[in-house]
Amino acid sequence: MNIHRRHFLKTSALGVTGLALAPRLRAETPRLSAFDTVTLGRTGIKTSRVSMGTGVSGGNRQSNHTRMGADNAHRLIREIYERGVRSFDLADLYGTPPLIPSALEGVPRDRYMLISKIWWAPGGIPEKERPDADVVVSRFCKELKTDYIDLVLLHCVTSGEWNKELARQMEILETLKRKGMIRAHGVSCHSLPALKAALDEPWVESVHARINPYQLHMDGTTEEISEVLRQFRARGKGVVGMKIIGEGKLRNDEEKKTTSIQYAWANKLVDMVTVGFEKTTELDDFAERLRGTPV
């Protein structure tokens, strides 16, 4: 009886202690927020973990965001900002830089990050001419009503020798960085050879790369891309994940959508991601699924 009583009291005490600790342990469990402040590689740029992409079905200076009409786009961008997103991913190809000034009117420029991309390839935009990067960036700044752009990318590189083919534009962007017109430069990659070339190119400070666990709209197997992205981060280069939901293909698959949203961070592959939210409810849903990421 005494033995049983002592055992009962001991286990009861442990049980009470466990119950007392449980709320604290739950409270201390790390939770990822879409609105956490993160640093993009070694660029020194600090912004939100999630960026609003504006290139859904983008091309010829149009996207779903321009097609919804200026007033609706301005309202959406402002509401996304007010929820806590501090980065906006734009491009000449999408025609979206002019949407920002009205949408974020009155917001101090240092409160948000602007990403834009130069379209250098044939087709894609109305003009045949491809002015040098200094001309294009100057136009971006006028459209955005800003003195500088945080990150400028050479858009959609596919060649394994893109750094030789676009060397002049790289030199110009480096000069613009010294002048303070941009804070960092890099590329968005759409092939595995291009991604590997970006890894070994010192000029690249940040890369946009397509990554999800289901190999949807990607440039290699998930394992191949994941390994390259780990090397990017190990070398201090910024990594922005794209196609996290497989360009919307996983939108209606609840389980796969959650797995895909959590994959990049659970495996420490990215600094941040860009997602083409077309409704604030899509951001809310993304943020809630991200919170469950094991870290």
Secondary structure as UniProt FT lines:
FT   HELIX           2..28
FT   TURN            34..35
FT   STRAND          37..39
FT   TURN            41..42
FT   STRAND          46..48
FT   STRAND          50..53
FT   TURN            56..57
FT   TURN            60..61
FT   HELIX           64..67
FT   HELIX           70..83
FT   STRAND          87..89
FT   TURN            92..95
FT   HELIX           97..99
FT   HELIX           100..103
FT   TURN            104..106
FT   HELIX           109..111
FT   STRAND          113..118
FT   HELIX           133..144
FT   STRAND          149..157
FT   TURN            160..161
FT   HELIX           162..165
FT   HELIX           167..179
FT   STRAND          182..189
FT   HELIX           192..200
FT   TURN            202..203
FT   STRAND          206..210
FT   TURN            213..214
FT   HELIX           222..234
FT   TURN            235..236
FT   STRAND          238..242
FT   TURN            244..252
FT   HELIX           254..266
FT   TURN            267..268
FT   STRAND          272..275
FT   HELIX           280..291
//
